[in-house]
Amino acid sequence: MDAGTAGAGAPLPAVIAIDGPTASGKGTIAQRVAERLGWHYLDSGALYRLAALRALRAGLPLDVPDAAVLAALAGGMAPVFEGGRIRMDGDDVTDAIRAEAVGDAASRIAGLPAVRAALVDLQRRARRAPGLVADGRDMGTVIFPDAALKVFLTASAESRAERRYKQLIEKGFSANIADLLRDLRARDARDSSRAEAPLKPAEGALVLDSTHLSVDETTQVVLDAYGRLRQG
């Protein structure tokens, strides 16, 4: 990721921040919006998953985590995002970070202030011209509080579990809808109740329930909202 700082006195590139719970579709929508606008895309959740994968591979305990060790591990990452693939420590980890165990571990370490602090700069450096669409859980509340448009994308837990099930099956992972639904609800509770950057809509955010909307419809709602802001 290149540094996204603007020259002295120059305005920073615009950001559209899309936050939401696990499997809300925020990644898919953010990518679509970025493609339509010709902007850069940041999957902040991938960074937490990368840190979690590193922790799991190192055999670090996550039930009683050592925040300093995990923060050092996260801060020392140098992932390479290229051609839709992600490489870290010499390996292609694009599919590995999507495993449920990694997602659960990411949710656990994301509540640690030291880990979040270690990843803040890495995320903010993704901001560069002509603009950035960033998805995650605290893009609009913490990382880019000055985002031009803040969206909180959600859907029913049942709908999200079904979407996640289809994603996993398509990638060749085994999955059980009942287990996924239970895990999603547990992650929702953990993410929304943590002391550090809890999952919640940013002030002034467009709260968008996509339960009954298609990907194209949801994408268009976000684009229309940004268009209205630019005209206003």
Backbone as CSV, one residue per row, in Angstrom:
resi,resn,N_x,N_y,N_z,CA_x,CA_y,CA_z,C_x,C_y,C_z
1,MET,0.834,-1.188,0.000,0.000,0.000,0.000,0.874,1.245,0.000
2,ASP,0.583,2.156,-0.857,1.348,3.388,-0.918,0.826,4.377,0.107
3,ALA,1.677,5.275,0.536,1.249,6.306,1.470,0.200,7.175,0.821
4,GLY,-0.805,7.594,1.627,-1.899,8.351,1.056,-1.926,9.792,1.489
5,THR,-0.806,10.309,1.965,-0.788,11.685,2.411,-0.778,12.625,1.233
6,ALA,-1.510,13.730,1.327,-1.547,14.729,0.264,-0.481,15.773,0.535
7,GLY,-0.172,16.563,-0.479,0.804,17.623,-0.306,0.272,18.683,0.641
8,ALA,1.167,19.543,1.105,0.783,20.576,2.058,-0.356,21.417,1.499
9,GLY,-1.429,21.506,2.246,-2.562,22.318,1.848,-3.494,21.651,0.871
10,ALA,-3.094,20.507,0.306,-3.938,19.813,-0.673,-4.980,18.974,0.055
11,PRO,-6.203,18.910,-0.482,-7.234,18.110,0.169,-6.918,16.624,0.060
12,LEU,-7.267,15.869,1.087,-7.061,14.428,1.060,-8.055,13.788,0.090
13,PRO,-7.680,12.682,-0.541,-8.613,11.989,-1.430,-9.878,11.580,-0.671
14,ALA,-10.998,11.582,-1.369,-12.276,11.238,-0.745,-12.314,9.767,-0.347
15,VAL,-13.099,9.487,0.690,-13.272,8.117,1.173,-14.758,7.816,1.325
16,ILE,-15.153,6.628,0.905,-16.469,6.086,1.223,-16.214,4.935,2.186
17,ALA,-16.736,5.039,3.395,-16.526,4.028,4.423,-17.771,3.150,4.541
18,ILE,-17.585,1.851,4.401,-18.705,0.910,4.496,-18.424,-0.072,5.622
19,ASP,-19.147,0.087,6.717,-18.990,-0.787,7.875,-20.194,-1.716,7.997
20,GLY,-20.020,-2.752,8.794,-21.130,-3.667,9.013,-20.666,-4.952,9.655
21,PRO,-21.589,-5.777,10.109,-21.247,-7.031,10.769,-20.744,-8.074,9.776
22,THR,-20.289,-9.186,10.311,-19.799,-10.303,9.505,-20.840,-10.758,8.486
23,ALA,-20.385,-10.986,7.246,-21.219,-11.518,6.161,-22.383,-10.615,5.778
24,SER,-22.228,-9.317,6.025,-23.281,-8.377,5.627,-23.193,-8.034,4.142
25,GLY,-22.110,-8.462,3.503,-21.918,-8.161,2.083,-21.121,-6.897,1.845
26,LYS,-20.562,-6.324,2.918,-19.864,-5.042,2.775,-18.656,-5.116,1.850
27,GLY,-17.951,-6.262,1.864,-16.795,-6.396,0.993,-17.176,-6.401,-0.477
28,THR,-18.205,-7.168,-0.799,-18.680,-7.244,-2.183,-19.162,-5.879,-2.661
29,ILE,-19.942,-5.202,-1.819,-20.484,-3.890,-2.197,-19.363,-2.870,-2.329
30,ALA,-18.426,-2.876,-1.394,-17.317,-1.924,-1.447,-16.503,-2.111,-2.722
31,GLN,-16.241,-3.357,-3.083,-15.493,-3.614,-4.314,-16.261,-3.123,-5.541
32,ARG,-17.562,-3.383,-5.575,-18.377,-2.947,-6.712,-18.384,-1.423,-6.827
33,VAL,-18.550,-0.750,-5.685,-18.576,0.718,-5.692,-17.228,1.259,-6.156
34,ALA,-16.148,0.668,-5.665,-14.807,1.110,-6.063,-14.596,0.935,-7.568
35,GLU,-15.059,-0.186,-8.096,-14.927,-0.444,-9.537,-15.711,0.576,-10.354
36,ARG,-16.926,0.863,-9.905,-17.771,1.806,-10.641,-17.177,3.219,-10.625
37,LEU,-16.546,3.589,-9.533,-15.983,4.934,-9.418,-14.551,5.014,-9.940
38,GLY,-13.912,3.860,-10.116,-12.512,3.861,-10.520,-11.591,4.211,-9.368
39,TRP,-12.005,3.855,-8.140,-11.244,4.177,-6.939,-10.494,2.954,-6.429
40,HIS,-9.663,3.179,-5.417,-8.965,2.096,-4.741,-9.917,1.442,-3.729
41,TYR,-9.554,0.232,-3.312,-10.395,-0.524,-2.381,-9.550,-1.043,-1.224
42,LEU,-10.059,-0.898,-0.007,-9.395,-1.422,1.186,-10.306,-2.403,1.899
43,ASP,-9.847,-3.634,2.026,-10.539,-4.655,2.813,-9.840,-4.705,4.162
44,SER,-10.295,-3.881,5.107,-9.606,-3.815,6.398,-9.719,-5.129,7.164
45,GLY,-10.820,-5.843,6.946,-10.988,-7.114,7.630,-9.906,-8.104,7.262
46,ALA,-9.390,-8.000,6.029,-8.327,-8.899,5.601,-7.077,-8.705,6.450
47,LEU,-6.828,-7.468,6.891,-5.650,-7.216,7.707,-5.758,-7.915,9.056
48,TYR,-6.961,-7.862,9.657,-7.160,-8.553,10.933,-7.096,-10.068,10.738
49,ARG,-7.610,-10.536,9.611,-7.537,-11.973,9.328,-6.085,-12.407,9.083
50,LEU,-5.309,-11.550,8.433,-3.907,-11.859,8.220,-3.162,-11.946,9.551
51,ALA,-3.443,-11.000,10.440,-2.816,-11.031,11.756,-3.249,-12.275,12.527
52,ALA,-4.525,-12.634,12.397,-5.032,-13.825,13.078,-4.385,-15.091,12.527
53,LEU,-4.239,-15.150,11.209,-3.605,-16.314,10.589,-2.168,-16.453,11.074
54,ARG,-1.473,-15.331,11.157,-0.095,-15.356,11.649,-0.050,-15.872,13.083
55,ALA,-1.006,-15.419,13.894,-1.047,-15.850,15.298,-1.335,-17.341,15.409
56,LEU,-2.279,-17.816,14.610,-2.628,-19.232,14.641,-1.452,-20.092,14.175
57,ARG,-0.787,-19.663,13.126,0.355,-20.433,12.609,1.515,-20.436,13.593
58,ALA,1.602,-19.376,14.409,2.665,-19.305,15.413,2.287,-20.043,16.693
59,GLY,1.025,-20.515,16.751,0.577,-21.244,17.931,0.343,-20.365,19.143
60,LEU,0.056,-19.089,18.919,-0.163,-18.173,20.037,-1.550,-18.391,20.650
61,PRO,-1.664,-18.354,21.965,-2.972,-18.536,22.611,-3.860,-17.315,22.404
62,LEU,-5.112,-17.535,22.039,-6.037,-16.423,21.824,-7.121,-16.349,22.891
63,ASP,-7.289,-17.414,23.670,-8.253,-17.366,24.767,-7.764,-16.414,25.851
64,VAL,-6.470,-16.442,26.113,-5.836,-15.487,27.036,-4.673,-14.872,26.262
65,PRO,-4.985,-13.931,25.376,-3.963,-13.414,24.449,-2.935,-12.499,25.095
66,ASP,-1.737,-12.516,24.554,-0.689,-11.584,24.940,-0.766,-10.427,23.951
67,ALA,-1.393,-9.333,24.373,-1.666,-8.217,23.462,-0.394,-7.643,22.851
68,ALA,0.676,-7.538,23.641,1.916,-6.949,23.129,2.519,-7.811,22.028
69,VAL,2.513,-9.111,22.224,3.072,-10.023,21.225,2.239,-9.976,19.946
70,LEU,0.914,-9.985,20.099,0.029,-9.951,18.927,0.155,-8.625,18.176
71,ALA,0.319,-7.529,18.917,0.470,-6.220,18.283,1.764,-6.153,17.480
72,ALA,2.832,-6.710,18.035,4.112,-6.730,17.323,4.003,-7.581,16.061
73,LEU,3.304,-8.682,16.179,3.102,-9.571,15.039,2.297,-8.867,13.947
74,ALA,1.231,-8.145,14.347,0.395,-7.426,13.381,1.148,-6.271,12.744
75,GLY,1.876,-5.520,13.566,2.598,-4.365,13.059,3.745,-4.729,12.133
76,GLY,4.213,-5.968,12.236,5.333,-6.399,11.397,4.918,-7.020,10.079
77,MET,3.615,-7.028,9.803,3.148,-7.626,8.554,3.511,-6.756,7.357
78,ALA,3.750,-7.418,6.230,3.993,-6.701,4.973,3.237,-7.428,3.865
79,PRO,1.902,-7.439,3.940,1.119,-8.165,2.938,1.202,-7.492,1.572
80,VAL,1.054,-8.299,0.543,1.052,-7.792,-0.825,-0.299,-8.119,-1.445
81,PHE,-1.044,-7.065,-1.836,-2.345,-7.229,-2.470,-2.161,-6.986,-3.968
82,GLU,-2.376,-8.008,-4.760,-2.135,-7.853,-6.191,-2.996,-8.835,-6.985
83,GLY,-3.689,-8.299,-7.993,-4.483,-9.148,-8.870,-5.553,-9.947,-8.157
84,GLY,-6.111,-9.374,-7.109,-7.157,-10.069,-6.372,-6.640,-11.143,-5.433
85,ARG,-5.325,-11.283,-5.311,-4.720,-12.266,-4.425,-3.953,-11.563,-3.310
86,ILE,-3.731,-12.289,-2.218,-3.008,-11.731,-1.081,-1.854,-12.661,-0.734
87,ARG,-0.658,-12.088,-0.658,0.525,-12.862,-0.279,1.105,-12.309,1.016
88,MET,1.533,-13.223,1.871,2.155,-12.812,3.134,3.181,-13.865,3.530
89,ASP,4.340,-13.393,3.954,5.414,-14.291,4.383,5.748,-15.317,3.303
90,GLY,5.641,-14.890,2.040,6.011,-15.756,0.936,4.930,-16.704,0.458
91,ASP,3.755,-16.689,1.102,2.675,-17.609,0.731,1.460,-16.861,0.188
92,ASP,0.723,-17.503,-0.704,-0.576,-17.000,-1.137,-1.580,-17.426,-0.077
93,VAL,-2.130,-16.446,0.651,-3.027,-16.753,1.774,-4.455,-16.279,1.496
94,THR,-4.753,-16.002,0.236,-6.067,-15.473,-0.141,-7.194,-16.332,0.394
95,ASP,-7.101,-17.624,0.199,-8.163,-18.528,0.646,-8.021,-18.888,2.118
96,ALA,-6.796,-19.009,2.587,-6.558,-19.420,3.975,-7.183,-18.460,4.978
97,ILE,-7.168,-17.155,4.680,-7.698,-16.203,5.661,-9.227,-16.196,5.703
98,ARG,-9.871,-16.893,4.765,-11.332,-16.932,4.749,-11.894,-18.113,5.533
99,ALA,-11.038,-18.947,6.083,-11.505,-20.074,6.895,-12.219,-19.541,8.134
100,GLU,-13.223,-20.265,8.609,-14.007,-19.815,9.756,-13.151,-19.656,11.008
101,ALA,-12.192,-20.551,11.209,-11.335,-20.470,12.394,-10.529,-19.175,12.396
102,VAL,-10.113,-18.751,11.214,-9.350,-17.504,11.100,-10.263,-16.307,11.365
103,GLY,-11.492,-16.361,10.832,-12.439,-15.277,11.068,-12.772,-15.131,12.542
104,ASP,-12.945,-16.254,13.221,-13.242,-16.210,14.651,-12.056,-15.633,15.424
105,ALA,-10.846,-16.049,15.046,-9.643,-15.537,15.706,-9.487,-14.039,15.454
106,ALA,-9.816,-13.598,14.234,-9.717,-12.175,13.904,-10.661,-11.350,14.774
107,SER,-11.866,-11.877,14.995,-12.837,-11.176,15.839,-12.316,-11.046,17.268
108,ARG,-11.588,-12.049,17.724,-11.055,-12.020,19.086,-9.925,-11.000,19.233
109,ILE,-8.984,-10.998,18.305,-7.855,-10.089,18.463,-8.225,-8.648,18.115
110,ALA,-9.328,-8.468,17.350,-9.739,-7.112,16.968,-10.182,-6.291,18.167
111,GLY,-10.485,-6.953,19.275,-10.900,-6.231,20.476,-9.735,-5.738,21.308
112,LEU,-8.513,-6.062,20.889,-7.323,-5.663,21.654,-6.825,-4.294,21.169
113,PRO,-6.831,-3.285,22.049,-6.406,-1.934,21.640,-5.026,-1.899,20.997
114,ALA,-4.095,-2.693,21.509,-2.731,-2.670,20.972,-2.689,-3.180,19.538
115,VAL,-3.492,-4.184,19.232,-3.536,-4.720,17.871,-4.168,-3.707,16.935
116,ARG,-5.250,-3.090,17.371,-5.927,-2.095,16.540,-4.989,-0.920,16.253
117,ALA,-4.259,-0.491,17.274,-3.328,0.629,17.092,-2.236,0.266,16.093
118,ALA,-1.790,-0.985,16.125,-0.724,-1.417,15.224,-1.164,-1.406,13.767
119,LEU,-2.470,-1.534,13.538,-2.970,-1.615,12.170,-3.549,-0.301,11.645
120,VAL,-3.682,0.703,12.509,-4.278,1.975,12.088,-3.504,2.615,10.943
121,ASP,-2.188,2.736,11.097,-1.396,3.406,10.068,-1.432,2.640,8.749
122,LEU,-1.383,1.315,8.835,-1.422,0.485,7.631,-2.708,0.736,6.846
123,GLN,-3.805,0.927,7.569,-5.087,1.171,6.917,-5.156,2.581,6.332
124,ARG,-4.720,3.563,7.087,-4.818,4.944,6.620,-3.921,5.222,5.424
125,ARG,-2.849,4.467,5.278,-1.950,4.644,4.137,-2.583,4.173,2.834
126,ALA,-3.716,3.486,2.916,-4.406,3.042,1.699,-5.148,4.189,1.029
127,ARG,-5.253,5.314,1.693,-5.989,6.474,1.159,-5.139,7.214,0.128
128,ARG,-5.548,7.120,-1.126,-4.805,7.805,-2.177,-5.734,8.121,-3.341
129,ALA,-5.300,9.051,-4.171,-6.111,9.510,-5.290,-6.343,8.368,-6.281
130,PRO,-7.493,8.388,-6.949,-8.543,9.424,-6.922,-9.517,9.300,-5.749
131,GLY,-9.497,8.204,-4.996,-10.392,8.029,-3.869,-10.287,6.604,-3.353
132,LEU,-10.909,6.356,-2.206,-10.836,5.040,-1.575,-12.204,4.617,-1.071
133,VAL,-12.541,3.355,-1.320,-13.717,2.742,-0.705,-13.181,1.720,0.285
134,ALA,-13.484,1.910,1.570,-12.938,1.054,2.620,-14.065,0.336,3.352
135,ASP,-13.898,-0.970,3.533,-14.912,-1.689,4.294,-14.311,-2.304,5.545
136,GLY,-15.139,-2.402,6.580,-14.664,-2.975,7.836,-15.701,-2.841,8.923
137,ARG,-15.224,-2.598,10.125,-16.118,-2.442,11.266,-15.977,-1.081,11.945
138,ASP,-14.871,-0.372,11.661,-14.687,0.948,12.269,-14.111,1.949,11.280
139,MET,-14.391,1.743,9.986,-13.863,2.643,8.972,-14.416,4.062,9.141
140,GLY,-15.719,4.163,9.403,-16.340,5.470,9.528,-16.241,6.065,10.916
141,THR,-16.051,5.228,11.924,-16.015,5.721,13.298,-14.607,6.059,13.773
142,VAL,-13.599,5.318,13.311,-12.236,5.484,13.834,-11.203,5.790,12.752
143,ILE,-11.147,4.970,11.705,-10.052,5.085,10.734,-10.216,6.293,9.822
144,PHE,-11.427,6.479,9.288,-11.686,7.618,8.399,-12.920,8.387,8.882
145,PRO,-12.806,9.064,10.034,-13.967,9.794,10.564,-14.410,10.953,9.667
146,ASP,-13.534,11.358,8.738,-13.869,12.449,7.816,-14.346,11.919,6.463
147,ALA,-14.711,10.647,6.389,-15.163,10.059,5.122,-16.307,10.868,4.530
148,ALA,-16.290,11.013,3.207,-17.338,11.772,2.525,-18.698,11.106,2.714
149,LEU,-18.716,9.783,2.668,-19.951,9.029,2.860,-19.668,7.857,3.784
150,LYS,-20.527,7.712,4.792,-20.403,6.594,5.730,-21.650,5.729,5.602
151,VAL,-21.437,4.444,5.414,-22.537,3.505,5.244,-22.406,2.406,6.290
152,PHE,-23.518,2.058,6.911,-23.539,0.909,7.822,-24.449,-0.121,7.175
153,LEU,-23.825,-1.162,6.631,-24.548,-2.173,5.872,-24.848,-3.377,6.751
154,THR,-26.111,-3.760,6.792,-26.488,-4.899,7.613,-27.486,-5.770,6.875
155,ALA,-27.861,-6.860,7.519,-28.863,-7.789,6.993,-29.216,-8.710,8.156
156,SER,-30.305,-9.430,8.046,-30.692,-10.330,9.126,-29.618,-11.391,9.330
157,ALA,-29.515,-11.898,10.559,-28.515,-12.929,10.859,-28.739,-14.165,9.996
158,GLU,-30.002,-14.507,9.762,-30.316,-15.683,8.952,-29.840,-15.493,7.514
159,SER,-30.086,-14.314,6.976,-29.658,-14.018,5.607,-28.139,-14.035,5.495
160,ARG,-27.463,-13.493,6.491,-26.003,-13.459,6.474,-25.423,-14.861,6.595
161,ALA,-26.026,-15.699,7.416,-25.550,-17.075,7.566,-25.684,-17.832,6.249
162,GLU,-26.789,-17.596,5.554,-27.006,-18.265,4.265,-25.981,-17.798,3.240
163,ARG,-25.697,-16.486,3.216,-24.705,-15.946,2.285,-23.329,-16.532,2.576
164,ARG,-22.988,-16.570,3.864,-21.688,-17.096,4.261,-21.570,-18.578,3.897
165,TYR,-22.641,-19.310,4.066,-22.663,-20.732,3.729,-22.347,-20.925,2.235
166,LYS,-23.013,-20.139,1.400,-22.792,-20.254,-0.045,-21.362,-19.901,-0.415
167,GLN,-20.807,-18.855,0.224,-19.433,-18.452,-0.047,-18.454,-19.573,0.284
168,LEU,-18.648,-20.185,1.441,-17.735,-21.236,1.879,-17.823,-22.467,0.983
169,ILE,-19.044,-22.852,0.630,-19.228,-24.016,-0.233,-18.572,-23.783,-1.594
170,GLU,-18.752,-22.554,-2.124,-18.157,-22.222,-3.424,-16.635,-22.272,-3.391
171,LYS,-16.051,-21.993,-2.211,-14.599,-22.013,-2.067,-14.074,-23.392,-1.683
172,GLY,-14.998,-24.354,-1.539,-14.565,-25.708,-1.238,-14.447,-26.038,0.236
173,PHE,-14.939,-25.130,1.111,-14.902,-25.391,2.545,-16.190,-26.104,2.966
174,SER,-16.100,-26.944,3.991,-17.309,-27.554,4.546,-17.965,-26.544,5.479
175,ALA,-19.283,-26.592,5.575,-19.990,-25.616,6.399,-21.340,-26.167,6.830
176,ASN,-21.825,-25.664,7.959,-23.123,-26.036,8.503,-23.855,-24.752,8.856
177,ILE,-25.044,-24.570,8.294,-25.760,-23.293,8.485,-26.057,-23.008,9.957
178,ALA,-26.463,-24.025,10.708,-26.779,-23.815,12.121,-25.547,-23.334,12.885
179,ASP,-24.395,-23.938,12.579,-23.157,-23.515,13.243,-22.776,-22.102,12.830
180,LEU,-22.941,-21.799,11.541,-22.615,-20.463,11.056,-23.483,-19.402,11.713
181,LEU,-24.775,-19.698,11.852,-25.695,-18.738,12.468,-25.299,-18.488,13.921
182,ARG,-24.963,-19.545,14.642,-24.548,-19.394,16.033,-23.257,-18.568,16.125
183,ASP,-22.306,-18.869,15.240,-21.038,-18.138,15.265,-21.222,-16.665,14.893
184,LEU,-22.097,-16.395,13.912,-22.358,-15.011,13.517,-22.935,-14.207,14.673
185,ARG,-23.878,-14.792,15.366,-24.490,-14.094,16.503,-23.477,-13.853,17.613
186,ALA,-22.583,-14.826,17.825,-21.552,-14.657,18.844,-20.590,-13.546,18.448
187,ARG,-20.220,-13.505,17.163,-19.314,-12.453,16.689,-19.988,-11.091,16.759
188,ASP,-21.258,-11.036,16.395,-21.990,-9.766,16.474,-21.950,-9.225,17.904
189,ALA,-22.221,-10.111,18.868,-22.240,-9.701,20.275,-20.856,-9.244,20.719
190,ARG,-19.832,-9.988,20.303,-18.465,-9.647,20.702,-18.024,-8.337,20.064
191,ASP,-18.319,-8.165,18.783,-17.878,-6.959,18.065,-18.597,-5.699,18.544
192,SER,-19.873,-5.832,18.868,-20.648,-4.649,19.267,-20.480,-4.280,20.738
193,SER,-19.961,-5.208,21.547,-19.835,-4.927,22.981,-18.408,-4.672,23.429
194,ARG,-17.439,-4.794,22.509,-16.056,-4.584,22.927,-15.827,-3.129,23.306
195,ALA,-14.875,-2.911,24.197,-14.595,-1.558,24.675,-13.902,-0.713,23.622
196,GLU,-13.050,-1.349,22.812,-12.270,-0.625,21.800,-12.984,-0.656,20.454
197,ALA,-13.378,0.518,19.958,-14.009,0.658,18.640,-15.126,-0.357,18.415
198,PRO,-16.172,-0.323,19.236,-17.265,-1.280,19.046,-17.970,-1.087,17.705
199,LEU,-18.510,-2.178,17.189,-19.231,-2.123,15.913,-20.538,-1.362,16.110
200,LYS,-20.668,-0.248,15.389,-21.885,0.553,15.453,-21.877,1.518,14.277
201,PRO,-23.049,2.018,13.878,-23.074,3.001,12.782,-22.345,4.279,13.185
202,ALA,-21.575,4.842,12.276,-20.933,6.129,12.536,-22.000,7.216,12.565
203,GLU,-21.688,8.305,13.220,-22.637,9.424,13.262,-22.912,9.912,11.840
204,GLY,-24.186,10.016,11.495,-24.562,10.478,10.168,-24.498,9.421,9.092
205,ALA,-24.246,8.167,9.482,-24.117,7.100,8.486,-25.459,6.737,7.865
206,LEU,-25.411,6.309,6.616,-26.566,5.739,5.942,-26.676,4.295,6.407
207,VAL,-27.713,3.971,7.158,-27.924,2.600,7.638,-28.741,1.865,6.576
208,LEU,-28.144,0.841,5.987,-28.732,0.162,4.835,-28.913,-1.324,5.120
209,ASP,-30.162,-1.777,5.156,-30.481,-3.191,5.364,-30.620,-3.843,3.991
210,SER,-29.708,-4.770,3.707,-29.688,-5.389,2.378,-30.341,-6.768,2.352
211,THR,-31.096,-7.105,3.401,-31.701,-8.434,3.484,-32.473,-8.784,2.222
212,HIS,-33.238,-7.814,1.711,-34.088,-8.076,0.551,-33.614,-7.346,-0.698
213,LEU,-32.344,-6.955,-0.717,-31.788,-6.262,-1.878,-30.732,-7.134,-2.550
214,SER,-30.638,-7.036,-3.866,-29.594,-7.745,-4.599,-28.295,-6.960,-4.471
215,VAL,-27.196,-7.562,-4.890,-25.907,-6.882,-4.874,-25.962,-5.627,-5.740
216,ASP,-26.545,-5.736,-6.928,-26.638,-4.579,-7.825,-27.480,-3.467,-7.218
217,GLU,-28.601,-3.839,-6.585,-29.479,-2.832,-5.969,-28.774,-2.128,-4.816
218,THR,-28.071,-2.889,-3.993,-27.368,-2.312,-2.848,-26.248,-1.386,-3.319
219,THR,-25.514,-1.831,-4.325,-24.441,-1.006,-4.897,-24.992,0.322,-5.404
220,GLN,-26.127,0.265,-6.074,-26.707,1.480,-6.654,-27.178,2.439,-5.566
221,VAL,-27.689,1.905,-4.457,-28.115,2.775,-3.346,-26.921,3.571,-2.825
222,VAL,-25.781,2.904,-2.677,-24.582,3.583,-2.177,-24.092,4.622,-3.184
223,LEU,-24.059,4.261,-4.453,-23.620,5.201,-5.486,-24.548,6.411,-5.570
224,ASP,-25.842,6.161,-5.457,-26.810,7.266,-5.500,-26.606,8.201,-4.305
225,ALA,-26.330,7.609,-3.138,-26.127,8.423,-1.940,-24.892,9.300,-2.107
226,TYR,-23.827,8.739,-2.669,-22.618,9.527,-2.894,-22.867,10.610,-3.956
227,GLY,-23.627,10.261,-4.989,-23.948,11.231,-6.026,-24.694,12.418,-5.472
228,ARG,-25.636,12.158,-4.550,-26.403,13.257,-3.929,-25.492,14.151,-3.097
229,LEU,-24.519,13.536,-2.420,-23.597,14.338,-1.629,-22.769,15.273,-2.510
230,ARG,-22.317,14.761,-3.629,-21.500,15.573,-4.532,-22.313,16.713,-5.137
231,GLN,-23.571,16.446,-5.429,-24.413,17.494,-6.006,-24.797,18.538,-4.979
232,GLY,-24.880,18.089,-3.720,-25.294,19.014,-2.656,-24.165,19.883,-2.170
